[in-house]
């Protein structure tokens, strides 16, 4: 059955805001599938591409999601382009709170199991590009560059288009024309569900940080009414996080 002219624009808007994150998350499921089918070998004698498939899978994820984002760009509206100062400030504050528990755990060697749910634990296990150094510095720096492209461009766009651009509106008016809901409209159910799901997609060690960051992001959306500000806040926070990870080796954060 053909789509009527009245619903076609809304369908295109929804697809453009949902598809990038869906594709992005699909690659994370693919990583789990590789392990399930025995295609991951953690032995130190295994080649890097099998020992840590994230080293090739995440760059592929970045490029494919970026292509999807590019194909959807005509449907986005970042206006009004305001709230940049607040976005930068909240991005710095949000990521500082996110990494603070792990920083304290590393600095004071805290090993209290229950506090790990608040992020108070070492985060050295994760995406470590150092495995590529034996393959040449060119490949290492290419993966680092793609990692920062993922952190600073792909993730902020894909997540904010979905969480704030789509879902925040949808939950305000799920049975009607939710695209007529003004961006940044406050609603308690929307706040609880959007923030709760944002927390749920992260690891348990990041629940505390994700709760604070998701709440600040929702506040920014309501305050500025600007999708641009939300993307900027996320990008600033992820840039700082990436620099922190590279300087400390706390690979579990990214």
ROMARRO-296873 format. One line per field, with one value per residue (C-alpha): residue number from 1; z, x, y. Coordinates in steps of 0.02 Angstrom, whole numbers, plus 32768, in hexadecimal, padded with zeros to 4 digits. Layout:
nr = [NUM  ...]
z = [Z  ...]
x = [X  ...]
y = [Y  ...]
END
This chain:
nr = [1  2  3  4  5  6  7  8  9  10  11  12  13  14  15  16  17  18  19  20  21  22  23  24  25  26  27  28  29  30  31  32  33  34  35  36  37  38  39  40  41  42  43  44  45  46  47  48  49  50  51  52  53  54  55  56  57  58  59  60  61  62  63  64  65  66  67  68  69  70  71  72  73  74  75  76  77  78  79  80  81  82  83  84  85  86  87  88  89  90  91  92  93  94  95  96  97  98  99  100  101  102  103  104  105  106  107  108  109  110  111  112  113  114  115  116  117  118  119  120  121  122  123  124  125  126  127  128  129  130  131  132  133  134  135  136  137  138  139  140  141  142  143  144  145  146  147  148  149  150  151  152  153  154  155  156  157  158  159  160  161  162  163  164  165  166  167  168  169  170  171  172  173  174  175  176  177  178  179  180  181  182  183  184  185  186  187  188  189  190  191  192  193  194  195  196  197  198  199  200  201  202  203  204  205  206  207  208  209  210  211  212  213  214  215  216  217  218  219  220  221  222  223  224  225  226  227  228  229  230  231  232  233  234  235  236  237  238  239  240  241  242  243  244  245  246  247  248  249  250  251  252  253  254]
z = [8000  7FD1  8054  804D  8032  80E3  8135  80BF  8109  81BB  8186  8139  81D5  8246  81DC  81D4  8292  82BE  8237  825F  8314  82DF  8267  82EA  836D  82ED  82E3  83A0  8391  8306  8380  83F8  8369  833B  83EC  83ED  834F  838E  8317  83A2  83E5  8481  847A  8476  83DF  837B  82F6  832D  82BC  8314  83C2  83C9  8337  8373  8322  8275  82A1  82F2  8260  81EB  825E  8258  819A  817B  81FD  81B6  8109  8151  81A9  8106  80AA  812D  8144  80E0  8162  81F8  8244  82C2  82D6  833B  833D  83EF  849C  8468  8508  8577  850B  851D  85D8  85F5  8585  85F1  8693  8659  8623  86BE  872B  86BC  86CF  8782  87DA  876C  8787  8843  8838  87D1  883D  88E6  88AF  88EE  88DF  8928  88C1  88E6  88B0  8804  87D8  87EF  877E  880A  87B6  8741  8689  8634  85D8  8534  8484  8489  83E2  8424  83DB  8330  8353  8316  8271  8254  8294  81F9  8221  82D9  82B6  8233  82B5  8335  82B7  828F  8349  8364  82CB  831E  83C7  8391  82F4  82DC  838F  83BA  8318  831A  83D3  83DF  8340  8390  844A  8444  838E  8382  8423  8493  841D  83FF  84B8  84CB  8447  8412  83CF  8367  82F9  836A  82E9  830F  83C2  83D6  83F4  84AC  84ED  85A2  85D9  8672  8619  858C  8606  8666  85CE  8563  85F3  862F  8584  856F  8612  85E0  8540  85A3  8610  86C8  86F8  8694  86D9  8751  86CF  864C  86C6  86E8  8633  85EF  866C  863E  8586  85A0  8601  8572  84F3  855B  8580  84D1  8460  83F1  83AA  8376  842C  845D  83D5  8406  84BE  8493  841B  849A  8521  84AE  8471  8523  854D  84BA  84EB  859F  8565  84F7  8581  860B  85B4  8602  8565  85B5  85A4  84E7]
x = [8000  8048  806E  7FFB  8049  8018  8079  810E  816B  8155  8193  822E  824F  823E  82B1  8334  8336  832E  8391  8440  843B  83EA  8479  84F9  84AF  84A4  8562  856C  84FC  856D  85FF  859F  8572  862A  864D  85B5  85EE  86A0  86EF  8749  87ED  8832  88D6  896F  89AD  8910  8916  88D7  883D  8803  8842  87E7  876B  8737  87D6  878A  86D2  86C4  8718  86A0  8610  8649  8652  85AC  854E  859C  855C  84AD  84B5  84E7  8455  83DA  841D  8396  8313  836A  834B  83CD  8381  8384  8442  844E  8485  8539  8586  8513  852E  85EC  85DF  8569  85D3  866C  8609  85B2  864F  86AE  8628  8627  86E2  86F6  86CD  8749  87CC  87B7  87C2  8862  88B1  888B  8884  87D4  8793  86E4  8670  85CC  8618  863F  8588  85AF  8647  86C7  8736  87CA  879A  8835  87D9  878F  87B6  8875  88BF  896D  895C  8973  8A1D  8A76  8A18  8A5D  8A3A  89D5  894F  8952  8934  88B0  884D  8866  8827  878E  8770  8769  86FA  8687  868E  867E  8611  85B7  8580  8543  84DE  8496  8468  8424  83BD  836B  8363  8337  8305  828C  8268  8255  81CE  817C  815F  8105  8084  8095  7FE3  7FE5  8057  80EE  8153  80E6  8129  81A8  8259  8285  81D3  81DE  8179  819B  817A  81EC  8275  8269  8266  82E6  8361  833F  8360  83FB  843C  840C  8473  8512  8573  8548  85E7  85A8  84F6  851A  8573  84EF  8464  84B5  84E6  843C  83E4  8455  8436  837A  8389  83EC  8369  82DD  8340  8381  82FF  8394  83C8  846A  8493  8474  84E7  856C  8564  8576  8606  8666  8650  8688  871F  8759  8736  879E  8831  8823  8823  88BC  891D  88F1  88D5  8829  87EA  8748  86FD  86F0]
y = [8000  80A9  812B  81C2  826D  82A1  8215  820C  82A3  8261  81B5  8202  826A  81D3  8169  81F3  8204  814A  80EF  8131  80F5  8050  802E  8063  7FEE  7F61  7F5F  7F49  7EB1  7E71  7E79  7E09  7D94  7D7E  7D45  7CD2  7C79  7C64  7CE1  7D3F  7CFB  7D4E  7CEF  7D61  7CFE  7D25  7DAF  7E59  7E52  7DB4  7DDB  7E82  7E8E  7F3B  7F7C  7F5E  7F52  7FFE  805A  7FFF  802F  80E4  80EC  8093  80FA  8199  8169  814D  81F6  824A  81FB  823D  82ED  8347  8316  8365  840E  844A  84F6  8560  8565  85A4  856E  854B  858F  852A  8490  849B  84BA  8427  83B8  83DB  83C6  8328  82CC  8305  82B6  821A  81F7  8236  8190  8131  81B7  81A7  80E9  80F5  817C  812D  8075  8060  7FAE  7FAD  7F3C  7F96  803C  7FF6  8015  80CE  80C3  80B2  8031  8021  8032  7FED  7F61  7F9C  7FD6  7FDF  8017  7FF1  7F41  7F91  7FDC  7F3F  7F51  7FFF  80AD  80D9  805A  808B  8144  811C  80BB  8147  81C8  815E  8145  8201  8215  8196  81ED  82A2  829A  81F4  81CF  827F  828B  81DB  81DF  828F  827D  81E5  820E  82C5  82DF  824C  81EE  8287  82C9  8221  8200  82A6  827A  81C2  81B5  8252  82BA  82B8  8318  83AE  83AB  8437  83FA  8406  83F8  83BC  8324  82B9  8213  8249  8279  81D5  8162  81BC  81CB  811A  80CF  8139  80EF  803D  8039  8059  7FDF  7FD3  802F  80C4  80C9  8157  81C1  819D  81CF  8276  8295  8263  82D5  8368  8347  8347  83E9  8436  8402  844E  84EB  8512  84BE  8498  83F0  8445  846B  83B5  8373  83F2  83C3  830A  832E  8397  8312  8285  82E6  8302  824C  8211  827E  823F  818A  81A2  81F8  817C  80D5  80C3  806A  8031  80DE  80DB]
END
